[in-house]
Amino acid sequence: MNGEEHSPCDTRFMAVFSRRLRRWDLVRIAALAVGLAWLGLFGAFGYAAISLRPTTPALAAAAAAVLIAAAAILYAWREPGR
Protein backbone atom coordinates (compact mmCIF):
# COMPACT_ATOMS: atom_id res chain seq x y z
CA MET A 1 0.00 0.00 0.00
CA ASN A 2 2.89 2.33 -0.68
CA GLY A 3 3.65 2.85 2.98
CA GLU A 4 0.17 4.12 3.72
CA GLU A 5 -1.88 2.21 6.20
CA HIS A 6 -5.57 1.99 5.40
CA SER A 7 -8.27 0.40 7.45
CA PRO A 8 -10.71 -1.84 5.60
CA CYS A 9 -13.36 0.60 6.82
CA ASP A 10 -11.79 3.52 4.95
CA THR A 11 -13.58 2.79 1.72
CA ARG A 12 -16.15 4.75 -0.20
CA PHE A 13 -18.78 2.11 0.52
CA MET A 14 -18.15 2.29 4.27
CA ALA A 15 -18.49 6.07 4.19
CA VAL A 16 -21.86 5.76 2.43
CA PHE A 17 -23.00 3.11 4.92
CA SER A 18 -21.82 5.21 7.86
CA ARG A 19 -23.80 8.25 6.67
CA ARG A 20 -26.89 6.10 6.18
CA LEU A 21 -26.43 4.49 9.60
CA ARG A 22 -26.28 7.91 11.30
CA ARG A 23 -29.73 8.72 9.89
CA TRP A 24 -31.30 5.59 11.39
CA ASP A 25 -32.81 5.64 14.84
CA LEU A 26 -31.21 2.51 16.28
CA VAL A 27 -33.80 2.26 19.07
CA ARG A 28 -36.57 2.05 16.47
CA ILE A 29 -34.64 -0.55 14.50
CA ALA A 30 -34.17 -2.62 17.66
CA ALA A 31 -37.85 -2.23 18.54
CA LEU A 32 -38.79 -3.38 15.06
CA ALA A 33 -36.59 -6.47 15.40
CA VAL A 34 -38.07 -7.33 18.80
CA GLY A 35 -41.58 -6.70 17.48
CA LEU A 36 -40.99 -9.04 14.55
CA ALA A 37 -39.71 -11.70 16.93
CA TRP A 38 -42.85 -11.36 19.06
CA LEU A 39 -45.01 -11.49 15.96
CA GLY A 40 -43.29 -14.72 14.95
CA LEU A 41 -43.80 -16.13 18.44
CA PHE A 42 -47.51 -15.31 18.42
CA GLY A 43 -47.83 -16.68 14.91
CA ALA A 44 -46.26 -19.95 16.01
CA PHE A 45 -48.59 -20.16 19.00
CA GLY A 46 -51.57 -19.37 16.77
CA TYR A 47 -50.60 -22.00 14.24
CA ALA A 48 -50.10 -24.59 16.99
CA ALA A 49 -53.45 -23.68 18.56
CA ILE A 50 -55.26 -24.19 15.25
CA SER A 51 -53.46 -27.28 14.03
CA LEU A 52 -52.88 -29.14 17.30
CA ARG A 53 -54.76 -29.77 20.48
CA PRO A 54 -53.28 -27.36 23.06
CA THR A 55 -51.76 -28.79 26.20
CA THR A 56 -51.53 -27.16 29.60
CA PRO A 57 -47.79 -26.35 29.29
CA ALA A 58 -48.37 -24.78 25.88
CA LEU A 59 -51.19 -22.63 27.23
CA ALA A 60 -49.02 -21.61 30.19
CA ALA A 61 -46.21 -20.63 27.82
CA ALA A 62 -48.62 -18.59 25.71
CA ALA A 63 -49.99 -16.85 28.80
CA ALA A 64 -46.45 -16.09 30.00
CA ALA A 65 -45.56 -14.64 26.59
CA VAL A 66 -48.64 -12.40 26.68
CA LEU A 67 -47.78 -11.21 30.19
CA ILE A 68 -44.19 -10.45 29.20
CA ALA A 69 -45.35 -8.54 26.12
CA ALA A 70 -47.89 -6.58 28.18
CA ALA A 71 -45.23 -5.66 30.75
CA ALA A 72 -42.91 -4.50 27.96
CA ILE A 73 -45.64 -2.35 26.41
CA LEU A 74 -46.49 -0.79 29.77
CA TYR A 75 -42.79 -0.11 30.42
CA ALA A 76 -42.37 1.50 26.99
CA TRP A 77 -45.54 3.55 27.42
CA ARG A 78 -44.48 5.23 30.64
CA GLU A 79 -44.08 8.97 30.69
CA PRO A 80 -40.66 10.13 29.49
CA GLY A 81 -38.45 11.80 32.05
CA ARG A 82 -39.74 9.85 35.03
ZILIN-V146106 format. One record per residue. N is the residue number from 1. SS is DSSP state (a for helix, b for strand, c for the rest). Layout:
n;ss
N;SS
N;SS
//
This chain:
n;ss
1;c
2;c
3;c
4;c
5;c
6;c
7;c
8;c
9;c
10;c
11;c
12;a
13;a
14;a
15;a
16;a
17;a
18;a
19;a
20;a
21;a
22;a
23;a
24;c
25;c
26;a
27;a
28;a
29;a
30;a
31;a
32;a
33;a
34;a
35;a
36;a
37;a
38;a
39;a
40;a
41;a
42;a
43;a
44;a
45;a
46;a
47;a
48;a
49;a
50;a
51;a
52;c
53;c
54;c
55;c
56;a
57;a
58;a
59;a
60;a
61;a
62;a
63;a
64;a
65;a
66;a
67;a
68;a
69;a
70;a
71;a
72;a
73;a
74;a
75;a
76;a
77;c
78;c
79;c
80;c
81;c
82;c
//
